[in-house]
Amino acid sequence: MTTPLEPQPAGPGPAAQPTETSELREIARQVAEKRYAPHVEQWDRDRTVIAHDERRYLGSLGWLGIALPEEYGGAGGTFAEALTVVEELAKVWPPAAFQVFEANVGPAQHLVRLGTEEQRRRFLPGVISGDNAMAIGISEPDAGSAATDMVTRAEIKGDTVVVRGLKRWISNGGDADRYLVYCRMNDVPGARGIGAVIVEADRKGVSFGARERLMGFRGLPSADVILDDVEIPVENIVVRPPDGFRDLFSMFSIERLGNTTMSLALGQAALDKTIAYVQEREQFGRPIAEFQAVQVTLADMLLEVESVRMLRDRAVAGLDAGTPSTLHVSLAKCAANEMAKRVTDMAMMLHGANGYTEEYGLERMHRDAHGWALAGGTPDIQRTRIASELLGRSFDQRPARKATADGREA
């Protein structure tokens, strides 16, 4: 089902010209409140997916290219600016925010930093305009957190690459036009056999599973991407082994800041709603904000949200300065994912029975909060990454292999 919104004249794109982040935030807030807020409850109930025309509207505002290079139609702006728009939209309607998130810090950034000039010129303008969407395919039925267990294969045959396999839990799966597919490109086991290719959705052999019916993320399509001997040109190879996987996952840290921001937005929106509610709602003849238990909970909510904002902003500042830190990103994502679950839960409790209704939107936020904690590397996986960075060493999660009689590994 698609959104009933009709695209409207955009006027000058705020990201296409110099602007203070606070001004950009205010413009995004107004778009979210006027264009999306009146319909969100119904769209969530109906699992409404954002229409392609609405994605083009976001492109016309300049928001799908804020952090992408000017030579391909982007604004050449900062990640901080892009994530400001993501946050304001995500407070109201995450499906719109997700389009801005994926365009600026998702697979398009892989192409900017790892792809060829020909790939950038062929694929980026469509992403920036909103005419095309690009999704990323990593997970498989038996390769989730253990991503290097993937078996999707890309076999090079002269000027052609044949791709076969199945990718699972693909956000925008079945809706995107292009897929950055992580795949095994040789027989070397583990990470050193993995690279990535771009597969267009309209190629012969590409099909999609049924749309997942998720607890949250109701406006974000998710479906299996099935690749049945799909032939693509060799020019669609983005990275090759043996170092491809390392390069790809260093880029994936950028995408995790989008996830972090979606969680931050949920926490902030829940806090904002609660601040207003506790000053309006009366019990025992006075606003419930006057009760100490309510005050303590509010303080805890603010402490959690502001702590995550500082962690997120530090990670983004390092990225914009050209000194990205995997440690800072993992700290921010882990904290944000868990904060969003706790703060939306506290907001529901302070709203009482009202918090348990669809009308106030808190139960939707709580459902979505659990989804962001599962996507892009769970909090436990982030903790493993944090410990690895802290101690300066990697940890193999696999059980030790037993040696055979001749001394080889079984």
SVG drawing of the C-alpha trace seen along z (x, -y; Angstrom):
<svg xmlns="http://www.w3.org/2000/svg" viewBox="-9 -30 60 70">
<polyline fill="none" stroke="black" stroke-width="0.4" points="0.0,0.0 1.4,-3.4 1.1,-6.7 -1.7,-9.0 0.6,-12.1 0.9,-14.1 4.3,-15.7 4.2,-19.4 6.5,-22.1 9.6,-22.1 11.0,-25.6 14.7,-26.1 16.3,-23.0 17.6,-23.9 20.6,-21.5 21.6,-22.9 22.8,-26.2 24.7,-27.2 22.5,-27.0 22.9,-26.7 22.1,-23.3 19.5,-24.9 17.7,-26.3 17.8,-23.0 16.4,-21.3 13.5,-23.8 12.6,-23.2 12.7,-19.4 10.6,-19.7 8.0,-21.8 7.8,-19.3 7.4,-16.4 4.7,-18.1 2.7,-19.5 3.1,-16.8 3.3,-13.6 2.1,-14.0 -1.7,-14.1 -1.5,-10.7 1.0,-8.7 -1.4,-6.7 -3.4,-5.5 -0.3,-4.7 1.2,-2.6 -2.0,-0.7 -2.2,-0.1 1.6,0.7 1.8,-2.1 5.0,-2.2 6.4,-5.6 5.5,-6.2 8.1,-6.7 6.7,-10.1 7.2,-11.0 10.8,-9.9 11.3,-12.2 9.8,-15.0 12.5,-14.4 15.0,-14.5 13.6,-17.8 14.3,-19.3 17.9,-18.3 17.7,-16.0 18.7,-12.7 22.1,-14.2 23.1,-16.4 26.3,-14.4 26.9,-13.3 29.4,-15.0 28.2,-18.0 29.5,-16.6 26.8,-14.0 24.0,-16.3 24.5,-16.3 25.2,-19.2 28.6,-18.2 27.5,-18.9 28.3,-17.3 27.0,-14.1 25.9,-16.2 23.5,-18.1 22.2,-14.9 21.5,-13.3 19.8,-16.5 17.1,-15.9 17.0,-12.2 16.3,-12.9 13.5,-15.5 11.7,-13.3 12.2,-10.1 10.5,-11.8 7.3,-11.8 7.4,-9.3 10.4,-7.0 9.8,-5.7 10.5,-9.2 13.6,-9.5 14.8,-6.1 15.0,-7.4 17.2,-10.3 19.3,-7.9 19.9,-5.3 20.7,-7.9 23.3,-9.8 24.9,-7.3 23.9,-4.0 25.1,-2.1 25.5,-5.3 28.4,-6.2 30.0,-2.8 30.1,-3.9 31.5,-7.4 34.4,-6.0 35.0,-2.5 33.3,-2.5 34.7,-3.5 34.1,-6.9 31.9,-5.2 29.7,-3.6 29.4,-6.9 28.2,-8.7 25.9,-5.8 24.2,-5.3 24.5,-8.4 22.4,-10.9 19.3,-8.7 19.7,-8.2 20.1,-11.9 17.0,-12.8 14.9,-10.1 14.3,-8.4 16.1,-5.4 16.7,-3.8 19.7,-1.7 19.5,1.0 22.3,3.1 22.3,6.9 24.4,8.6 22.4,11.0 21.4,14.4 19.3,17.2 22.4,18.7 24.6,15.5 23.4,12.8 25.8,11.7 28.2,14.2 28.2,12.3 31.3,14.0 29.3,17.3 27.5,15.9 27.3,18.2 25.8,15.9 28.2,16.3 29.5,14.0 31.4,15.9 33.3,13.9 33.0,15.3 34.9,13.0 33.0,9.7 30.1,11.1 29.5,11.8 26.9,14.5 25.3,14.0 23.4,16.6 22.1,16.8 19.5,15.3 19.7,12.3 17.4,11.9 16.2,9.0 16.8,6.5 15.3,3.1 13.7,1.7 13.8,5.2 11.5,5.4 11.1,1.7 14.7,0.5 15.9,0.3 19.6,1.2 21.2,3.6 24.7,3.5 25.2,7.2 27.9,8.6 28.9,12.0 31.6,14.6 33.9,14.2 36.3,17.1 36.8,20.3 38.9,18.6 36.9,19.2 35.9,16.3 36.2,12.6 39.0,12.8 36.8,14.4 34.1,11.6 33.5,8.7 30.5,6.7 28.6,6.1 25.7,3.9 22.6,5.8 19.8,3.9 16.3,5.0 15.1,5.4 17.7,8.0 16.6,11.4 16.8,13.8 16.1,11.2 13.0,11.9 11.7,11.1 10.1,13.0 6.9,11.9 7.0,8.7 7.8,9.4 5.1,8.6 7.3,7.2 6.4,6.1 7.5,2.6 9.0,0.9 5.5,1.1 6.2,-1.4 9.6,-0.1 9.4,2.8 11.6,5.8 11.8,8.9 14.2,11.6 16.2,10.8 16.5,14.0 19.3,14.1 19.0,16.9 22.0,16.9 21.7,13.2 24.1,11.9 25.6,8.4 28.5,6.7 31.9,6.9 31.8,3.1 29.3,3.7 31.9,5.1 32.5,2.5 35.2,4.3 37.0,7.6 38.7,9.9 41.0,10.3 40.5,6.9 37.0,6.2 35.1,7.2 37.3,5.1 36.8,2.1 33.0,2.7 32.6,3.0 34.7,-0.1 32.1,-1.8 29.2,-0.1 30.2,-2.1 28.9,-5.2 25.5,-3.5 25.3,-2.6 25.2,-6.3 22.0,-6.4 20.6,-3.7 21.9,-5.5 20.0,-8.6 16.8,-6.8 17.0,-5.4 17.9,-8.9 14.9,-10.4 12.6,-7.9 13.9,-8.6 13.7,-12.4 10.2,-12.2 9.0,-10.1 10.6,-12.5 9.1,-15.5 5.6,-14.0 6.0,-13.1 7.2,-16.5 4.0,-18.0 1.8,-15.2 2.9,-15.3 2.2,-19.0 -1.3,-18.6 -2.5,-15.4 -4.0,-15.9 -4.5,-13.4 -5.4,-14.0 -6.1,-17.6 -2.8,-18.6 -0.6,-18.0 1.3,-14.7 4.6,-16.6 4.4,-17.7 4.9,-14.1 8.4,-13.3 8.3,-9.8 7.4,-11.4 10.2,-14.0 12.8,-11.3 11.6,-9.3 11.7,-12.4 15.2,-13.2 16.3,-9.6 14.8,-9.9 16.6,-13.2 19.9,-11.8 19.7,-8.9 18.7,-10.9 21.3,-13.6 24.1,-11.0 23.3,-9.3 23.2,-12.6 26.7,-13.4 28.0,-10.0 26.4,-10.3 27.6,-13.8 31.2,-12.9 31.1,-10.0 29.6,-12.2 32.1,-15.0 35.0,-12.6 33.5,-11.3 33.1,-14.9 36.6,-15.7 38.0,-12.8 38.9,-10.8 36.2,-8.2 36.3,-5.9 34.8,-2.5 34.9,-2.6 32.9,-5.8 30.3,-4.6 29.8,-1.3 29.5,-3.1 26.9,-5.5 24.8,-2.7 24.8,-0.4 23.8,-3.2 21.2,-4.6 19.5,-1.3 19.1,-0.5 18.2,-4.0 15.3,-4.1 13.8,-0.9 14.1,-2.1 12.9,-5.7 9.9,-4.8 9.0,-2.3 9.3,-4.9 7.2,-7.3 4.5,-4.7 4.4,-4.2 4.1,-7.9 1.2,-8.1 -0.5,-5.3 -3.3,-3.6 -3.0,-6.3 0.5,-5.2 -0.8,-1.7 -3.1,-3.1 -2.3,-3.7 -3.5,-7.3 -0.4,-8.6 2.1,-6.8 4.3,-5.6 3.6,-1.9 4.6,-2.4 7.9,-4.1 8.5,-1.3 8.0,1.4 10.3,-0.5 13.0,-0.9 13.3,2.9 13.8,3.1 16.7,0.6 18.4,2.6 18.3,5.7 19.3,4.0 22.9,3.2 24.6,5.2 22.9,5.9 24.0,4.2 25.8,7.4 27.7,7.5 28.5,3.8 29.9,4.6 32.1,7.3 33.4,4.6 33.9,2.1 36.0,4.6 38.0,5.4 38.8,1.8 39.4,1.1 41.9,4.0 43.4,3.6 42.8,7.2 40.1,9.3 38.2,12.1 37.1,15.2 33.6,16.2 33.9,19.7 34.7,22.8 38.3,24.0 38.8,26.7 40.2,30.0 43.4,31.2 43.5,34.5 46.1,37.2 48.3,35.6 48.2,32.2 45.7,30.5 42.6,28.8 39.4,31.0"/>
</svg>
